[in-house]
Amino acid sequence: MAEWWEEDEEVEAEPALVVRDSNGNILSDGDSVTLIKDLKVKGSSITLKRGTVIKNIRLTDDAQEIECRTDKVKGLVLRAEFMKKA
């Protein structure tokens, strides 16, 4: 006969990744965000201006980074602390 603790073993799953913007709103794949600060793009002379709307973001494995693209730069990775949900 099996004991009760062997039958009811709980498998601990990893908690779901929660990405939040600068205001604490939860971001998900496909959201649109607005930059809250001018950002210089490393490896280029382009500066993304405050108020730029970025559409269709993708979440990464890191809770503070998202992948996106703008008209000027493709394949861009930005920190979530510099944007707010649009």
PDB file as gemmi writes it, atoms N, CA and C in Angstrom:
CRYST1    1.000    1.000    1.000  90.00  90.00  90.00 P 1                      
ATOM      1  N   MET A   1       0.835  -1.162   0.000  1.00  0.00           N  
ATOM      2  CA  MET A   1       0.000   0.000   0.000  1.00  0.00           C  
ATOM      3  C   MET A   1       0.899   1.252   0.000  1.00  0.00           C  
ATOM      4  N   ALA A   2       0.556   2.212  -0.817  1.00  0.00           N  
ATOM      5  CA  ALA A   2       1.342   3.442  -0.924  1.00  0.00           C  
ATOM      6  C   ALA A   2       0.922   4.422   0.163  1.00  0.00           C  
ATOM      7  N   GLU A   3       1.884   5.143   0.644  1.00  0.00           N  
ATOM      8  CA  GLU A   3       1.598   6.153   1.656  1.00  0.00           C  
ATOM      9  C   GLU A   3       1.023   7.398   0.990  1.00  0.00           C  
ATOM     10  N   TRP A   4       0.372   8.226   1.745  1.00  0.00           N  
ATOM     11  CA  TRP A   4      -0.292   9.409   1.189  1.00  0.00           C  
ATOM     12  C   TRP A   4       0.693  10.417   0.609  1.00  0.00           C  
ATOM     13  N   TRP A   5       1.900  10.531   1.158  1.00  0.00           N  
ATOM     14  CA  TRP A   5       2.847  11.526   0.641  1.00  0.00           C  
ATOM     15  C   TRP A   5       3.493  11.075  -0.661  1.00  0.00           C  
ATOM     16  N   GLU A   6       3.465   9.817  -0.949  1.00  0.00           N  
ATOM     17  CA  GLU A   6       4.001   9.335  -2.217  1.00  0.00           C  
ATOM     18  C   GLU A   6       3.003   9.549  -3.350  1.00  0.00           C  
ATOM     19  N   GLU A   7       1.729   9.490  -3.038  1.00  0.00           N  
ATOM     20  CA  GLU A   7       0.698   9.664  -4.057  1.00  0.00           C  
ATOM     21  C   GLU A   7       0.532  11.117  -4.444  1.00  0.00           C  
ATOM     22  N   ASP A   8       0.649  12.010  -3.501  1.00  0.00           N  
ATOM     23  CA  ASP A   8       0.355  13.415  -3.740  1.00  0.00           C  
ATOM     24  C   ASP A   8       1.609  14.258  -3.930  1.00  0.00           C  
ATOM     25  N   GLU A   9       2.634  13.687  -4.527  1.00  0.00           N  
ATOM     26  CA  GLU A   9       3.848  14.467  -4.747  1.00  0.00           C  
ATOM     27  C   GLU A   9       3.556  15.601  -5.711  1.00  0.00           C  
ATOM     28  N   GLU A  10       3.942  16.775  -5.303  1.00  0.00           N  
ATOM     29  CA  GLU A  10       3.745  17.941  -6.160  1.00  0.00           C  
ATOM     30  C   GLU A  10       5.035  18.218  -6.892  1.00  0.00           C  
ATOM     31  N   VAL A  11       4.909  18.369  -8.177  1.00  0.00           N  
ATOM     32  CA  VAL A  11       6.067  18.720  -8.995  1.00  0.00           C  
ATOM     33  C   VAL A  11       6.080  20.232  -9.098  1.00  0.00           C  
ATOM     34  N   GLU A  12       7.167  20.820  -8.633  1.00  0.00           N  
ATOM     35  CA  GLU A  12       7.248  22.275  -8.676  1.00  0.00           C  
ATOM     36  C   GLU A  12       7.627  22.730 -10.068  1.00  0.00           C  
ATOM     37  N   ALA A  13       6.731  23.469 -10.680  1.00  0.00           N  
ATOM     38  CA  ALA A  13       6.992  24.014 -12.006  1.00  0.00           C  
ATOM     39  C   ALA A  13       7.661  25.376 -11.847  1.00  0.00           C  
ATOM     40  N   GLU A  14       8.437  25.748 -12.843  1.00  0.00           N  
ATOM     41  CA  GLU A  14       9.064  27.062 -12.799  1.00  0.00           C  
ATOM     42  C   GLU A  14       7.985  28.123 -12.951  1.00  0.00           C  
ATOM     43  N   PRO A  15       8.087  29.202 -12.201  1.00  0.00           N  
ATOM     44  CA  PRO A  15       7.074  30.241 -12.322  1.00  0.00           C  
ATOM     45  C   PRO A  15       7.118  30.878 -13.711  1.00  0.00           C  
ATOM     46  N   ALA A  16       5.969  31.295 -14.190  1.00  0.00           N  
ATOM     47  CA  ALA A  16       5.892  31.918 -15.510  1.00  0.00           C  
ATOM     48  C   ALA A  16       6.667  33.234 -15.491  1.00  0.00           C  
ATOM     49  N   LEU A  17       7.334  33.518 -16.578  1.00  0.00           N  
ATOM     50  CA  LEU A  17       8.131  34.731 -16.697  1.00  0.00           C  
ATOM     51  C   LEU A  17       7.204  35.934 -16.816  1.00  0.00           C  
ATOM     52  N   VAL A  18       7.357  36.902 -15.944  1.00  0.00           N  
ATOM     53  CA  VAL A  18       6.532  38.108 -15.959  1.00  0.00           C  
ATOM     54  C   VAL A  18       7.425  39.283 -16.299  1.00  0.00           C  
ATOM     55  N   VAL A  19       7.102  39.971 -17.383  1.00  0.00           N  
ATOM     56  CA  VAL A  19       7.860  41.143 -17.821  1.00  0.00           C  
ATOM     57  C   VAL A  19       6.998  42.367 -17.570  1.00  0.00           C  
ATOM     58  N   ARG A  20       7.565  43.344 -16.871  1.00  0.00           N  
ATOM     59  CA  ARG A  20       6.826  44.566 -16.549  1.00  0.00           C  
ATOM     60  C   ARG A  20       7.522  45.778 -17.144  1.00  0.00           C  
ATOM     61  N   ASP A  21       6.715  46.775 -17.541  1.00  0.00           N  
ATOM     62  CA  ASP A  21       7.271  48.011 -18.083  1.00  0.00           C  
ATOM     63  C   ASP A  21       7.642  48.955 -16.940  1.00  0.00           C  
ATOM     64  N   SER A  22       7.982  50.194 -17.265  1.00  0.00           N  
ATOM     65  CA  SER A  22       8.428  51.143 -16.245  1.00  0.00           C  
ATOM     66  C   SER A  22       7.324  51.513 -15.264  1.00  0.00           C  
ATOM     67  N   ASN A  23       6.068  51.363 -15.656  1.00  0.00           N  
ATOM     68  CA  ASN A  23       4.943  51.685 -14.777  1.00  0.00           C  
ATOM     69  C   ASN A  23       4.411  50.472 -14.030  1.00  0.00           C  
ATOM     70  N   GLY A  24       4.981  49.288 -14.274  1.00  0.00           N  
ATOM     71  CA  GLY A  24       4.539  48.093 -13.589  1.00  0.00           C  
ATOM     72  C   GLY A  24       3.486  47.302 -14.338  1.00  0.00           C  
ATOM     73  N   ASN A  25       3.121  47.719 -15.546  1.00  0.00           N  
ATOM     74  CA  ASN A  25       2.147  46.974 -16.339  1.00  0.00           C  
ATOM     75  C   ASN A  25       2.804  45.720 -16.912  1.00  0.00           C  
ATOM     76  N   ILE A  26       2.046  44.648 -16.987  1.00  0.00           N  
ATOM     77  CA  ILE A  26       2.572  43.395 -17.511  1.00  0.00           C  
ATOM     78  C   ILE A  26       2.579  43.444 -19.031  1.00  0.00           C  
ATOM     79  N   LEU A  27       3.730  43.099 -19.623  1.00  0.00           N  
ATOM     80  CA  LEU A  27       3.874  43.066 -21.074  1.00  0.00           C  
ATOM     81  C   LEU A  27       3.755  41.633 -21.572  1.00  0.00           C  
ATOM     82  N   SER A  28       3.240  41.468 -22.794  1.00  0.00           N  
ATOM     83  CA  SER A  28       3.149  40.148 -23.402  1.00  0.00           C  
ATOM     84  C   SER A  28       3.531  40.262 -24.877  1.00  0.00           C  
ATOM     85  N   ASP A  29       3.735  39.120 -25.517  1.00  0.00           N  
ATOM     86  CA  ASP A  29       4.098  39.111 -26.937  1.00  0.00           C  
ATOM     87  C   ASP A  29       3.033  39.834 -27.757  1.00  0.00           C  
ATOM     88  N   GLY A  30       3.490  40.671 -28.697  1.00  0.00           N  
ATOM     89  CA  GLY A  30       2.589  41.364 -29.594  1.00  0.00           C  
ATOM     90  C   GLY A  30       2.120  42.718 -29.107  1.00  0.00           C  
ATOM     91  N   ASP A  31       2.478  43.114 -27.893  1.00  0.00           N  
ATOM     92  CA  ASP A  31       2.083  44.426 -27.370  1.00  0.00           C  
ATOM     93  C   ASP A  31       2.819  45.545 -28.093  1.00  0.00           C  
ATOM     94  N   SER A  32       2.280  46.745 -27.977  1.00  0.00           N  
ATOM     95  CA  SER A  32       2.948  47.950 -28.455  1.00  0.00           C  
ATOM     96  C   SER A  32       3.428  48.730 -27.244  1.00  0.00           C  
ATOM     97  N   VAL A  33       4.625  49.302 -27.354  1.00  0.00           N  
ATOM     98  CA  VAL A  33       5.205  50.071 -26.258  1.00  0.00           C  
ATOM     99  C   VAL A  33       5.700  51.406 -26.772  1.00  0.00           C  
ATOM    100  N   THR A  34       5.877  52.353 -25.853  1.00  0.00           N  
ATOM    101  CA  THR A  34       6.393  53.680 -26.162  1.00  0.00           C  
ATOM    102  C   THR A  34       7.652  53.908 -25.347  1.00  0.00           C  
ATOM    103  N   LEU A  35       8.696  54.450 -25.985  1.00  0.00           N  
ATOM    104  CA  LEU A  35       9.942  54.740 -25.264  1.00  0.00           C  
ATOM    105  C   LEU A  35       9.744  55.933 -24.352  1.00  0.00           C  
ATOM    106  N   ILE A  36      10.321  55.874 -23.153  1.00  0.00           N  
ATOM    107  CA  ILE A  36      10.194  56.984 -22.203  1.00  0.00           C  
ATOM    108  C   ILE A  36      11.481  57.787 -22.089  1.00  0.00           C  
ATOM    109  N   LYS A  37      12.496  57.400 -22.863  1.00  0.00           N  
ATOM    110  CA  LYS A  37      13.797  58.053 -22.777  1.00  0.00           C  
ATOM    111  C   LYS A  37      14.493  57.924 -24.129  1.00  0.00           C  
ATOM    112  N   ASP A  38      15.290  58.931 -24.515  1.00  0.00           N  
ATOM    113  CA  ASP A  38      16.105  58.820 -25.721  1.00  0.00           C  
ATOM    114  C   ASP A  38      17.156  57.741 -25.502  1.00  0.00           C  
ATOM    115  N   LEU A  39      17.280  56.834 -26.463  1.00  0.00           N  
ATOM    116  CA  LEU A  39      18.230  55.729 -26.337  1.00  0.00           C  
ATOM    117  C   LEU A  39      19.173  55.713 -27.529  1.00  0.00           C  
ATOM    118  N   LYS A  40      20.473  55.671 -27.258  1.00  0.00           N  
ATOM    119  CA  LYS A  40      21.464  55.515 -28.317  1.00  0.00           C  
ATOM    120  C   LYS A  40      21.612  54.034 -28.609  1.00  0.00           C  
ATOM    121  N   VAL A  41      21.644  53.679 -29.884  1.00  0.00           N  
ATOM    122  CA  VAL A  41      21.772  52.287 -30.286  1.00  0.00           C  
ATOM    123  C   VAL A  41      23.252  51.963 -30.412  1.00  0.00           C  
ATOM    124  N   LYS A  42      23.709  50.949 -29.669  1.00  0.00           N  
ATOM    125  CA  LYS A  42      25.116  50.566 -29.721  1.00  0.00           C  
ATOM    126  C   LYS A  42      25.461  50.050 -31.113  1.00  0.00           C  
ATOM    127  N   GLY A  43      26.640  50.422 -31.586  1.00  0.00           N  
ATOM    128  CA  GLY A  43      27.111  49.959 -32.886  1.00  0.00           C  
ATOM    129  C   GLY A  43      26.533  50.736 -34.045  1.00  0.00           C  
ATOM    130  N   SER A  44      25.862  51.830 -33.766  1.00  0.00           N  
ATOM    131  CA  SER A  44      25.269  52.638 -34.825  1.00  0.00           C  
ATOM    132  C   SER A  44      25.204  54.088 -34.355  1.00  0.00           C  
ATOM    133  N   SER A  45      24.965  54.985 -35.268  1.00  0.00           N  
ATOM    134  CA  SER A  45      24.869  56.394 -34.908  1.00  0.00           C  
ATOM    135  C   SER A  45      23.415  56.822 -34.716  1.00  0.00           C  
ATOM    136  N   ILE A  46      22.519  55.877 -34.633  1.00  0.00           N  
ATOM    137  CA  ILE A  46      21.087  56.158 -34.523  1.00  0.00           C  
ATOM    138  C   ILE A  46      20.707  56.351 -33.056  1.00  0.00           C  
ATOM    139  N   THR A  47      19.831  57.325 -32.810  1.00  0.00           N  
ATOM    140  CA  THR A  47      19.251  57.544 -31.492  1.00  0.00           C  
ATOM    141  C   THR A  47      17.746  57.390 -31.614  1.00  0.00           C  
ATOM    142  N   LEU A  48      17.175  56.525 -30.798  1.00  0.00           N  
ATOM    143  CA  LEU A  48      15.720  56.367 -30.761  1.00  0.00           C  
ATOM    144  C   LEU A  48      15.168  57.415 -29.815  1.00  0.00           C  
ATOM    145  N   LYS A  49      14.267  58.240 -30.291  1.00  0.00           N  
ATOM    146  CA  LYS A  49      13.755  59.365 -29.516  1.00  0.00           C  
ATOM    147  C   LYS A  49      12.644  58.939 -28.564  1.00  0.00           C  
ATOM    148  N   ARG A  50      12.519  59.705 -27.493  1.00  0.00           N  
ATOM    149  CA  ARG A  50      11.444  59.487 -26.529  1.00  0.00           C  
ATOM    150  C   ARG A  50      10.102  59.647 -27.247  1.00  0.00           C  
ATOM    151  N   GLY A  51       9.152  58.771 -26.953  1.00  0.00           N  
ATOM    152  CA  GLY A  51       7.839  58.829 -27.583  1.00  0.00           C  
ATOM    153  C   GLY A  51       7.702  57.937 -28.806  1.00  0.00           C  
ATOM    154  N   THR A  52       8.802  57.303 -29.234  1.00  0.00           N  
ATOM    155  CA  THR A  52       8.743  56.386 -30.367  1.00  0.00           C  
ATOM    156  C   THR A  52       7.895  55.174 -29.993  1.00  0.00           C  
ATOM    157  N   VAL A  53       6.936  54.847 -30.853  1.00  0.00           N  
ATOM    158  CA  VAL A  53       6.072  53.690 -30.609  1.00  0.00           C  
ATOM    159  C   VAL A  53       6.683  52.477 -31.303  1.00  0.00           C  
ATOM    160  N   ILE A  54       6.823  51.404 -30.552  1.00  0.00           N  
ATOM    161  CA  ILE A  54       7.355  50.152 -31.082  1.00  0.00           C  
ATOM    162  C   ILE A  54       6.245  49.128 -30.997  1.00  0.00           C  
ATOM    163  N   LYS A  55       5.905  48.549 -32.136  1.00  0.00           N  
ATOM    164  CA  LYS A  55       4.790  47.606 -32.212  1.00  0.00           C  
ATOM    165  C   LYS A  55       5.301  46.172 -32.271  1.00  0.00           C  
ATOM    166  N   ASN A  56       4.461  45.261 -31.833  1.00  0.00           N  
ATOM    167  CA  ASN A  56       4.681  43.827 -31.972  1.00  0.00           C  
ATOM    168  C   ASN A  56       5.989  43.375 -31.317  1.00  0.00           C  
ATOM    169  N   ILE A  57       6.091  43.577 -30.012  1.00  0.00           N  
ATOM    170  CA  ILE A  57       7.291  43.161 -29.285  1.00  0.00           C  
ATOM    171  C   ILE A  57       7.279  41.657 -29.060  1.00  0.00           C  
ATOM    172  N   ARG A  58       8.456  41.101 -28.804  1.00  0.00           N  
ATOM    173  CA  ARG A  58       8.595  39.683 -28.459  1.00  0.00           C  
ATOM    174  C   ARG A  58       9.374  39.593 -27.155  1.00  0.00           C  
ATOM    175  N   LEU A  59       8.907  38.750 -26.249  1.00  0.00           N  
ATOM    176  CA  LEU A  59       9.581  38.564 -24.968  1.00  0.00           C  
ATOM    177  C   LEU A  59      10.743  37.594 -25.134  1.00  0.00           C  
ATOM    178  N   THR A  60      11.775  37.768 -24.322  1.00  0.00           N  
ATOM    179  CA  THR A  60      12.932  36.883 -24.337  1.00  0.00           C  
ATOM    180  C   THR A  60      12.938  36.062 -23.054  1.00  0.00           C  
ATOM    181  N   ASP A  61      13.983  35.276 -22.862  1.00  0.00           N  
ATOM    182  CA  ASP A  61      14.115  34.484 -21.633  1.00  0.00           C  
ATOM    183  C   ASP A  61      14.444  35.350 -20.429  1.00  0.00           C  
ATOM    184  N   ASP A  62      14.941  36.551 -20.667  1.00  0.00           N  
ATOM    185  CA  ASP A  62      15.283  37.485 -19.594  1.00  0.00           C  
ATOM    186  C   ASP A  62      14.067  38.360 -19.301  1.00  0.00           C  
ATOM    187  N   ALA A  63      13.740  38.526 -18.040  1.00  0.00           N  
ATOM    188  CA  ALA A  63      12.555  39.295 -17.651  1.00  0.00           C  
ATOM    189  C   ALA A  63      12.697  40.785 -17.921  1.00  0.00           C  
ATOM    190  N   GLN A  64      13.896  41.276 -18.158  1.00  0.00           N  
ATOM    191  CA  GLN A  64      14.087  42.706 -18.381  1.00  0.00           C  
ATOM    192  C   GLN A  64      14.393  43.071 -19.821  1.00  0.00           C  
ATOM    193  N   GLU A  65      14.447  42.119 -20.735  1.00  0.00           N  
ATOM    194  CA  GLU A  65      14.775  42.421 -22.124  1.00  0.00           C  
ATOM    195  C   GLU A  65      13.660  41.961 -23.051  1.00  0.00           C  
ATOM    196  N   ILE A  66      13.400  42.777 -24.075  1.00  0.00           N  
ATOM    197  CA  ILE A  66      12.441  42.399 -25.105  1.00  0.00           C  
ATOM    198  C   ILE A  66      13.085  42.585 -26.467  1.00  0.00           C  
ATOM    199  N   GLU A  67      12.643  41.816 -27.438  1.00  0.00           N  
ATOM    200  CA  GLU A  67      13.104  41.958 -28.813  1.00  0.00           C  
ATOM    201  C   GLU A  67      12.059  42.748 -29.574  1.00  0.00           C  
ATOM    202  N   CYS A  68      12.530  43.613 -30.478  1.00  0.00           N  
ATOM    203  CA  CYS A  68      11.609  44.420 -31.261  1.00  0.00           C  
ATOM    204  C   CYS A  68      12.320  44.910 -32.515  1.00  0.00           C  
ATOM    205  N   ARG A  69      11.582  45.612 -33.328  1.00  0.00           N  
ATOM    206  CA  ARG A  69      12.172  46.246 -34.501  1.00  0.00           C  
ATOM    207  C   ARG A  69      11.504  47.595 -34.711  1.00  0.00           C  
ATOM    208  N   THR A  70      12.283  48.527 -35.226  1.00  0.00           N  
ATOM    209  CA  THR A  70      11.767  49.854 -35.561  1.00  0.00           C  
ATOM    210  C   THR A  70      12.010  50.082 -37.036  1.00  0.00           C  
ATOM    211  N   ASP A  71      11.579  51.224 -37.521  1.00  0.00           N  
ATOM    212  CA  ASP A  71      11.799  51.550 -38.923  1.00  0.00           C  
ATOM    213  C   ASP A  71      13.287  51.672 -39.235  1.00  0.00           C  
ATOM    214  N   LYS A  72      14.058  52.133 -38.256  1.00  0.00           N  
ATOM    215  CA  LYS A  72      15.478  52.384 -38.470  1.00  0.00           C  
ATOM    216  C   LYS A  72      16.354  51.175 -38.163  1.00  0.00           C  
ATOM    217  N   VAL A  73      15.975  50.374 -37.165  1.00  0.00           N  
ATOM    218  CA  VAL A  73      16.825  49.275 -36.703  1.00  0.00           C  
ATOM    219  C   VAL A  73      16.011  47.988 -36.621  1.00  0.00           C  
ATOM    220  N   LYS A  74      16.542  46.935 -37.217  1.00  0.00           N  
ATOM    221  CA  LYS A  74      15.904  45.615 -37.144  1.00  0.00           C  
ATOM    222  C   LYS A  74      16.650  44.757 -36.133  1.00  0.00           C  
ATOM    223  N   GLY A  75      15.952  43.833 -35.471  1.00  0.00           N  
ATOM    224  CA  GLY A  75      16.596  42.929 -34.527  1.00  0.00           C  
ATOM    225  C   GLY A  75      17.147  43.634 -33.307  1.00  0.00           C  
ATOM    226  N   LEU A  76      16.366  44.485 -32.704  1.00  0.00           N  
ATOM    227  CA  LEU A  76      16.787  45.313 -31.585  1.00  0.00           C  
ATOM    228  C   LEU A  76      16.358  44.661 -30.268  1.00  0.00           C  
ATOM    229  N   VAL A  77      17.226  44.690 -29.269  1.00  0.00           N  
ATOM    230  CA  VAL A  77      16.894  44.200 -27.931  1.00  0.00           C  
ATOM    231  C   VAL A  77      16.952  45.391 -26.986  1.00  0.00           C  
ATOM    232  N   LEU A  78      15.827  45.661 -26.311  1.00  0.00           N  
ATOM    233  CA  LEU A  78      15.736  46.805 -25.410  1.00  0.00           C  
ATOM    234  C   LEU A  78      15.372  46.355 -24.012  1.00  0.00           C  
ATOM    235  N   ARG A  79      15.722  47.167 -23.036  1.00  0.00           N  
ATOM    236  CA  ARG A  79      15.375  46.894 -21.645  1.00  0.00           C  
ATOM    237  C   ARG A  79      13.951  47.388 -21.392  1.00  0.00           C  
ATOM    238  N   ALA A  80      13.187  46.626 -20.643  1.00  0.00           N  
ATOM    239  CA  ALA A  80      11.787  46.953 -20.358  1.00  0.00           C  
ATOM    240  C   ALA A  80      11.650  48.187 -19.488  1.00  0.00           C  
ATOM    241  N   GLU A  81      12.684  48.546 -18.749  1.00  0.00           N  
ATOM    242  CA  GLU A  81      12.612  49.711 -17.859  1.00  0.00           C  
ATOM    243  C   GLU A  81      12.565  51.031 -18.618  1.00  0.00           C  
ATOM    244  N   PHE A  82      12.852  51.042 -19.906  1.00  0.00           N  
ATOM    245  CA  PHE A  82      12.850  52.265 -20.697  1.00  0.00           C  
ATOM    246  C   PHE A  82      11.602  52.400 -21.559  1.00  0.00           C  
ATOM    247  N   MET A  83      10.558  51.639 -21.265  1.00  0.00           N  
ATOM    248  CA  MET A  83       9.336  51.729 -22.071  1.00  0.00           C  
ATOM    249  C   MET A  83       8.095  51.592 -21.219  1.00  0.00           C  
ATOM    250  N   LYS A  84       6.992  52.065 -21.783  1.00  0.00           N  
ATOM    251  CA  LYS A  84       5.706  51.891 -21.141  1.00  0.00           C  
ATOM    252  C   LYS A  84       4.729  51.344 -22.164  1.00  0.00           C  
ATOM    253  N   LYS A  85       3.738  50.645 -21.690  1.00  0.00           N  
ATOM    254  CA  LYS A  85       2.759  50.013 -22.554  1.00  0.00           C  
ATOM    255  C   LYS A  85       1.933  51.086 -23.245  1.00  0.00           C  
ATOM    256  N   ALA A  86       1.752  50.950 -24.542  1.00  0.00           N  
ATOM    257  CA  ALA A  86       1.000  51.954 -25.314  1.00  0.00           C  
ATOM    258  C   ALA A  86      -0.477  51.640 -25.316  1.00  0.00           C  
TER     259      ALA A  86                                                      
END                                                                             
